[in-house]
Amino acid sequence: MSSPGVDGDPKPPCLPRNGLVKLPGQPNGLGAASITKGTPAAKNRPCQPPPPPTLPPPSLASPLPRAALVGGLCPPPGLPLGGPASAPVPGPPVERPPLATDEKILNGLFWYFSACEKCVLAQVCKAWRRVLYQPKFWAGLTPVLHAKELYNVLPSGEKEFVNLQGFAARGFEGFCLVGVSDLDICEFIDNYALSKKGVKAMSLKRSTITDAGLEVMLEQMQGVVRLELSGCNDFTEAGLWSSLSARITSLSVSDCINVADDAIAAISQLLPNLAELSLQAYHVTDTALAYFTARQGHSTHTLRLLSCWEITNHGVVNVVHSLPNLTALSLSGCSKVTDDGVELVAENLRKLRSLDLSWCPRITDMALEYVACDLHRLEELVLDRCVRITDTGLSYLSTMSSLRSLYLRWCCQVQDFGLKHLLAMRSLRLLSLAGCPLLTTTGLSGLVQLQELEELELTNCPGATPELFKYFSQHLPRCLVIE
């Protein structure tokens, strides 16, 4: 958003998948020639009268009406036989806007384009921009603004904050600010009219926000209920104590060096309505997970503990007792958790629908037996890099009728025999076998029996050959096979 676009607004960015990025300016891509392409001669074609009508030969079975015998033509329905003199005088033709600017047509047409394409189409003309800048076309998207894109450099050398009116028109409910400081956040609040009430989600990444800046942001932006802090190393746990508000329902903190056990204490005491917590902190211990109270036990349904290296089975005990209503749990990268910890999860968190045990090297087939026996509602299971999982563990999972997504990336002991167990899982919609080195072409070809499969990932799988992909395209036509 570094330079203004039409009407002085910043040029709309291009969106990859989870946000918008800056789009370089482009000239008007559609002119009159492209709209009338294919029919240029129609402009200069002389107007020719229509050929005289021909009458069918008279027959005894269908005599011609009197008007046809006298005037030579049968009058149209509703016209008196007296001729055109008694017919009502038609009014002037109703003028319609050209198809290229007809808002009714454009409102339906623009649904067929991706967000990235809409960013380009909005630069074609004001009419297209006016239609595209409706909130319905941008729902669920989050613009990403880097610090250098927030200012325009004036000829005098001074900086001027960019015009964010285009963002307000599109009704974005969330923003991601990258590399910003306390001053940048204050400028954003002062220059964006909807910041205080209309913004519901804020994400700060690789920024130098301090305790004071965090406090000002959450005090001024009263609509924020979802907060993400990633790679922000200048705020401390004291800043969380002074700034967190009870209205926050979703909090994500990752790669922030000053976050430790006391941060969890602040979260548990200040956020009674917390529904989702995602935490990546290398220094959080089992003690921190004992801070959760009964208030979070009723409201919190998602907990992600990512690469919390100090968490052990004792921490898992604290989690299952404090948060019994979890439906999604991630222990990804919690390398000290063992099969006993998984047994605690399976016995106490019966409502789980998603469980992530990736990068837990101590997990064995025994843990999968606990999962299969007790978690009957589980729909997603992630076992990436669980290097001790074998075909025996897959035989346990084959009894799970509710499982829809199974991730086995880089499970180096899984073989063709284990895949045979999976063929009975008719509920599977997504299966990832990326990086499994022992799977052969013969074993993988048996997956065509899973006719309900929608996505199959075989990246870096030695047994996945071009012939196999061709075979899948013929026998699994509705499945997306990722090579």
MOZINOR-V630425 format. One record per backbone hydrogen bond with DSSP energy under -1.0 kcal/mol. CO is the residue of the C=O (numbers start at 1). NH is the residue of the N-H. E is the energy in kcal/mol with one decimal. If there is no record, write none. Layout:
CO_NH_E, CO_NH_E
This chain:
3_11_-1.9, 5_8_-1.5, 6_9_-1.8, 9_5_-8.5, 14_21_-3.5, 19_16_-1.1, 20_144_-1.4, 21_14_-3.8, 31_35_-1.5, 32_36_-2.1, 36_39_-2.0, 39_42_-1.0, 40_43_-1.3, 65_69_-1.6, 66_70_-2.1, 67_71_-2.6, 68_72_-1.1, 76_79_-2.0, 80_83_-1.6, 83_86_-1.2, 84_87_-1.1, 98_101_-1.7, 102_106_-2.6, 103_107_-2.4, 105_109_-2.4, 106_110_-2.5, 109_112_-2.0, 110_113_-1.2, 114_118_-2.2, 115_119_-1.6, 116_120_-1.0, 117_121_-2.6, 118_122_-2.0, 120_123_-1.8, 121_124_-1.8, 125_129_-2.3, 126_130_-2.7, 127_131_-1.8, 128_132_-2.9, 129_133_-2.2, 134_137_-1.8, 135_138_-1.7, 138_141_-1.8, 142_20_-1.2, 143_176_-2.2, 145_178_-2.3, 146_149_-1.6, 147_150_-1.4, 150_162_-2.3, 152_160_-2.9, 154_157_-2.3, 158_154_-3.3, 160_152_-3.4, 163_10_-1.1, 164_168_-1.7, 165_169_-2.3, 166_170_-1.2, 167_172_-1.3, 173_200_-2.9, 173_201_-1.8, 175_203_-2.1, 176_145_-2.9, 177_205_-2.3, 178_147_-1.7, 180_208_-2.2, 181_185_-1.9, 182_186_-2.0, 183_187_-2.4, 184_188_-2.3, 185_189_-2.2, 186_190_-2.2, 187_191_-2.0, 188_192_-1.5, 192_195_-1.9, 194_198_-1.7, 194_199_-1.0, 200_225_-2.9, 200_226_-2.1, 201_175_-1.8, 202_228_-2.2, 203_177_-2.8, 204_230_-2.6, 205_179_-2.6, 210_214_-2.5, 211_215_-2.1, 212_216_-2.3, 213_217_-2.4, 214_218_-2.1, 215_219_-1.7, 216_220_-2.5, 217_221_-2.6, 220_222_-1.6, 221_224_-1.3, 225_249_-2.5, 225_250_-1.8, 226_202_-2.3, 227_252_-2.2, 228_204_-2.5, 229_254_-2.4, 230_206_-2.6, 236_240_-1.1, 237_241_-1.9, 238_242_-1.8, 239_243_-1.2, 240_244_-2.1, 245_248_-1.7, 249_275_-3.1, 249_276_-1.9, 250_227_-2.5, 251_278_-2.4, 252_229_-2.9, 253_280_-2.6, 254_231_-2.2, 256_259_-1.7, 261_265_-1.5, 262_266_-1.9, 263_267_-2.3, 264_268_-2.6, 265_269_-1.8, 266_270_-2.3, 267_271_-1.6, 271_274_-1.2, 275_301_-2.4, 275_302_-1.7, 276_251_-2.3, 277_304_-2.6, 278_253_-2.6, 279_306_-2.7, 287_290_-1.4, 288_291_-1.8, 293_297_-1.4, 294_298_-1.2, 295_299_-1.2, 296_300_-3.0, 301_327_-2.9, 301_328_-1.8, 302_277_-2.2, 303_330_-2.1, 304_279_-3.3, 307_309_-1.4, 308_311_-1.6, 312_316_-1.4, 313_317_-1.9, 314_318_-1.6, 315_319_-1.8, 316_320_-2.5, 317_321_-1.6, 318_322_-1.8, 319_323_-2.8, 323_326_-1.1, 327_353_-3.4, 327_354_-1.7, 328_303_-2.2, 329_356_-2.1, 330_305_-2.8, 331_334_-2.2, 332_307_-3.2, 333_335_-1.8, 334_337_-1.8, 338_342_-1.6, 339_343_-2.2, 340_344_-1.8, 341_345_-1.8, 342_346_-2.7, 343_347_-2.2, 344_348_-1.6, 345_349_-2.5, 349_352_-1.4, 353_379_-2.4, 353_380_-2.0, 354_329_-2.2, 355_382_-2.2, 356_331_-3.0, 358_333_-2.2, 360_363_-1.7, 365_369_-1.5, 366_370_-1.7, 367_371_-2.1, 368_372_-2.5, 369_373_-1.9, 370_374_-1.8, 371_375_-2.1, 374_376_-1.4, 379_404_-2.4, 379_405_-2.4, 380_355_-2.0, 381_407_-2.2, 382_357_-2.7, 383_386_-1.8, 384_359_-3.0, 385_387_-1.5, 386_389_-1.7, 390_394_-1.3, 391_395_-1.5, 392_396_-1.2, 393_397_-1.6, 394_398_-1.4, 396_399_-1.4, 397_400_-2.2, 404_429_-3.1, 404_430_-2.4, 405_381_-2.2, 406_432_-2.2, 407_383_-2.5, 408_411_-1.5, 409_385_-2.8, 410_412_-1.2, 411_414_-1.5, 415_419_-1.3, 416_420_-1.3, 421_424_-1.2, 422_425_-2.1, 424_426_-1.6, 425_428_-1.4, 429_454_-2.5, 429_455_-1.8, 430_406_-2.2, 431_457_-2.2, 432_408_-2.4, 433_436_-1.7, 434_410_-2.8, 440_444_-2.3, 441_445_-1.9, 444_447_-2.0, 445_448_-1.4, 446_449_-1.7, 447_450_-2.0, 449_451_-1.7, 450_453_-1.7, 454_480_-2.9, 455_431_-2.1, 456_482_-3.2, 457_433_-2.8, 458_461_-1.4, 459_435_-1.9, 461_464_-2.1, 463_465_-1.0, 465_469_-2.0, 466_470_-2.0, 467_471_-2.0, 468_472_-2.5, 469_473_-2.2, 470_474_-1.1, 471_475_-2.0, 472_476_-3.3, 476_479_-1.7, 480_456_-2.8, 482_458_-2.8
